[in-house]
Amino acid sequence: MIEERYKKRYKVGDTPWDIGKPDFNLIQTVTTAAIGPCKALDIGCGTGYNSIWLAQNNFDVVGVDTSDIAIQVATKEASKANVKCTFIEIDFFTNRIEGMPFGFAFDRGCFHSFQSDEERKKFAENVANHLDKDGLWLSLIGNADERRNVPGPPQRTARDIVNAVEPYFEILSLVSGQFGSNHPKPPRAWVCLMRKRFIA
């Protein structure tokens, strides 16, 4: 199970995605797309740096993760930063999060963790179910156009993304970029901003 795999990696400290700061893609997108403060859901929040940045910019943030270790660290980091975030240890894939609906959802590397089209569609549907009418979702996704010979995040094609999200979201932008990283050569990412579709 994906949840168990992530829990184990936090226990042994094998967390290359944890860069100790918010991902620049989140900052850039929120700033340039003029996404105003609202209730925000950080899915797979890890140690909380993206949640903290959102809270510092007046978002009302709920961060969720399956790892108790990540949630404990996130809570401490938010306290050190003197911001209010709610962090919950929960499996987003199978649970509803208290506080919904949200105006903005963010995930950095959750969507791409699912191997099958069916699972990714279910994940996208669950995100949509947690959002307000016209709510926005920003997802950072491993990019399958990168050829590499070292380990890195799971890679998905643009078609994988479109197939999963189109029933529930209008894609506002899908841009090839890089993950925020501490490595000299950051892994490539899809930066995908979406708006929830109105379904009568």
C-alpha positions as CSV (number, residue, x, y, z in Angstrom):
1,M,0.0,0.0,0.0
2,I,1.2,3.5,-0.8
3,E,0.3,4.8,2.6
4,E,2.4,2.1,4.4
5,R,5.4,2.8,2.0
6,Y,5.4,6.5,2.9
7,K,5.1,5.8,6.6
8,K,8.1,3.4,6.4
9,R,10.2,6.0,4.5
10,Y,9.5,8.7,7.1
11,K,10.5,6.2,9.9
12,V,13.9,5.5,8.3
13,G,14.4,9.1,7.1
14,D,14.4,8.3,3.4
15,T,12.5,11.4,2.3
16,P,14.2,13.1,-0.6
17,W,11.1,15.1,-1.3
18,D,11.4,16.9,2.0
19,I,13.4,20.0,1.1
20,G,12.9,22.0,4.3
21,K,11.1,24.9,2.6
22,P,8.0,25.6,0.5
23,D,8.2,24.6,-3.2
24,F,8.8,27.6,-5.4
25,N,6.1,26.3,-7.8
26,L,3.4,26.9,-5.1
27,I,4.7,30.4,-4.3
28,Q,4.9,31.3,-8.0
29,T,1.5,29.9,-8.9
30,V,-0.4,31.5,-6.0
31,T,1.3,34.8,-6.6
32,T,1.0,35.0,-10.4
33,A,-2.5,33.5,-10.7
34,A,-3.6,35.9,-7.9
35,I,-5.1,33.1,-5.8
36,G,-6.6,34.9,-2.9
37,P,-6.6,33.7,0.8
38,C,-9.3,31.1,1.4
39,K,-9.7,27.7,3.1
40,A,-6.8,25.5,1.7
41,L,-6.2,21.8,1.8
42,D,-2.6,20.6,1.6
43,I,-2.8,16.9,0.6
44,G,0.3,14.9,1.6
45,C,1.6,17.9,3.5
46,G,4.7,16.1,4.8
47,T,6.6,18.2,7.3
48,G,4.4,21.2,6.6
49,Y,6.5,23.8,4.9
50,N,3.9,24.4,2.1
51,S,1.1,24.6,4.6
52,I,3.1,27.1,6.7
53,W,3.8,29.3,3.7
54,L,0.1,29.4,2.8
55,A,-0.8,30.2,6.4
56,Q,1.8,33.0,6.4
57,N,-0.1,34.4,3.4
58,N,-3.5,34.4,5.2
59,F,-4.9,31.0,4.0
60,D,-6.8,28.9,6.5
61,V,-4.9,25.7,6.1
62,V,-5.6,22.0,6.8
63,G,-2.6,19.7,6.0
64,V,-3.2,16.0,5.8
65,D,-0.7,13.1,5.7
66,T,-0.6,9.4,6.4
67,S,2.7,9.6,8.4
68,D,2.4,10.4,12.1
69,I,6.1,11.4,12.1
70,A,5.5,14.0,9.3
71,I,2.5,15.4,11.1
72,Q,4.4,15.8,14.4
73,V,7.2,17.6,12.6
74,A,4.8,19.8,10.7
75,T,3.0,20.8,14.0
76,K,6.4,21.7,15.6
77,E,7.5,23.7,12.5
78,A,4.2,25.7,12.4
79,S,4.6,26.5,16.1
80,K,8.1,27.7,15.5
81,A,6.9,29.9,12.6
82,N,4.1,31.2,14.9
83,V,1.3,30.4,12.4
84,K,-1.9,28.5,12.8
85,C,-2.3,25.3,10.7
86,T,-4.4,22.3,11.4
87,F,-2.5,19.0,10.7
88,I,-4.3,15.7,10.5
89,E,-2.9,12.2,10.2
90,I,-5.4,10.6,7.8
91,D,-5.5,8.7,4.4
92,F,-7.0,11.3,2.0
93,F,-7.7,8.6,-0.6
94,T,-10.3,6.9,1.5
95,N,-11.5,9.6,3.9
96,R,-13.3,12.9,3.9
97,I,-11.5,15.8,5.6
98,E,-13.3,17.9,8.1
99,G,-13.6,21.6,7.2
100,M,-14.6,21.0,3.6
101,P,-15.4,22.6,1.2
102,F,-12.0,24.3,0.5
103,G,-11.3,27.0,-2.1
104,F,-7.8,25.7,-2.9
105,A,-6.1,22.3,-2.8
106,F,-2.4,21.6,-3.3
107,D,-0.6,18.4,-3.7
108,R,3.1,17.9,-4.3
109,G,3.7,14.4,-5.5
110,C,0.5,12.7,-4.3
111,F,-1.4,12.3,-7.6
112,H,1.6,10.8,-9.3
113,S,2.0,8.1,-6.6
114,F,-1.0,6.1,-8.0
115,Q,-0.1,3.5,-10.6
116,S,-3.4,3.0,-12.4
117,D,-5.7,5.4,-14.3
118,E,-8.6,4.2,-12.1
119,E,-6.8,5.2,-8.9
120,R,-5.8,8.6,-10.3
121,K,-9.4,9.3,-11.4
122,K,-10.6,8.4,-7.9
123,F,-8.0,10.7,-6.4
124,A,-9.1,13.5,-8.7
125,E,-12.7,12.9,-7.9
126,N,-12.0,13.0,-4.2
127,V,-10.1,16.4,-4.6
128,A,-13.1,17.8,-6.5
129,N,-15.5,16.6,-3.8
130,H,-13.5,18.6,-1.2
131,L,-13.6,21.8,-3.2
132,D,-16.0,24.7,-3.4
133,K,-17.7,25.5,-6.7
134,D,-14.9,26.9,-8.9
135,G,-12.3,25.7,-6.4
136,L,-8.7,25.4,-7.6
137,W,-6.3,22.5,-7.4
138,L,-2.5,22.8,-8.0
139,S,-0.7,19.5,-8.5
140,L,3.0,18.9,-8.9
141,I,3.6,15.7,-10.8
142,G,6.6,13.7,-11.9
143,N,7.2,14.3,-15.6
144,A,7.6,11.3,-17.9
145,D,9.4,13.3,-20.5
146,E,12.5,13.2,-18.3
147,R,14.9,10.4,-19.1
148,R,17.0,9.6,-16.1
149,N,19.3,6.9,-14.7
150,V,18.9,7.8,-11.0
151,P,15.9,7.3,-8.7
152,G,13.3,10.0,-8.6
153,P,9.6,10.7,-8.3
154,P,7.1,8.5,-10.2
155,Q,6.6,9.8,-13.7
156,R,3.4,10.5,-15.5
157,T,2.5,11.6,-19.0
158,A,0.4,14.6,-19.9
159,R,-2.2,12.1,-21.2
160,D,-2.2,10.3,-17.8
161,I,-3.1,13.7,-16.1
162,V,-5.8,14.6,-18.7
163,N,-7.4,11.2,-18.5
164,A,-7.7,11.3,-14.8
165,V,-8.7,14.9,-14.1
166,E,-10.8,16.0,-17.2
167,P,-14.2,14.6,-15.9
168,Y,-13.9,16.7,-12.7
169,F,-11.6,19.7,-13.6
170,E,-10.9,22.2,-16.3
171,I,-7.1,22.4,-16.8
172,L,-6.1,26.1,-16.7
173,S,-2.4,25.4,-17.2
174,L,-0.2,22.4,-17.6
175,V,3.5,23.4,-17.8
176,S,6.7,21.4,-17.8
177,G,9.0,22.6,-15.1
178,Q,11.0,21.3,-12.1
179,F,10.3,20.3,-8.5
180,G,11.6,22.6,-5.8
181,S,14.7,20.6,-4.7
182,N,18.0,20.6,-2.8
183,H,19.6,18.7,-5.6
184,P,21.8,20.4,-8.3
185,K,19.6,18.8,-11.0
186,P,16.0,18.9,-9.8
187,P,13.6,16.3,-11.2
188,R,11.3,17.5,-13.9
189,A,7.7,18.1,-13.0
190,W,4.3,18.9,-14.5
191,V,2.9,22.0,-12.8
192,C,-0.9,21.6,-13.3
193,L,-3.4,24.2,-12.2
194,M,-7.1,23.2,-12.5
195,R,-10.5,24.6,-11.7
196,K,-13.4,22.3,-10.5
197,R,-16.0,21.8,-13.2
198,F,-19.6,22.5,-12.6
199,I,-21.5,19.3,-12.8
200,A,-25.3,19.7,-12.8
